[in-house]
Amino acid sequence: MTDGSAEQASTLTSLTERERDELADFVRQAHGPRLSRAEFADALCLVLEDVSGFENPSPDMLAHLICAIWDCYRSTSN
């Protein structure tokens, strides 16, 4: 794991439940509560481009992040 990958993994694991909820809420407010998972992933990637430490996530990190925040998004969108 390179230093950048280690930093990304650390950043991902340091997200609190509140921070994940806030990211999900931001996507919900910007794009609506009824996105498909693919639409949600695209919207989240757009948001993450502007978040320090998430500009260029590894594919594994991105998949994990999408999964975790998708769960938050769906739990409050229904």
Protein Blocks (a to p, Z undefined) as FASTA:
>chain_A
ZZklmmmmmmmmmpcfklmmmmmmmmmmmnojkbcfklmmmmmmmmmmmpghilmgcfkl
mmmmmmmmmmmmmmmmZZ
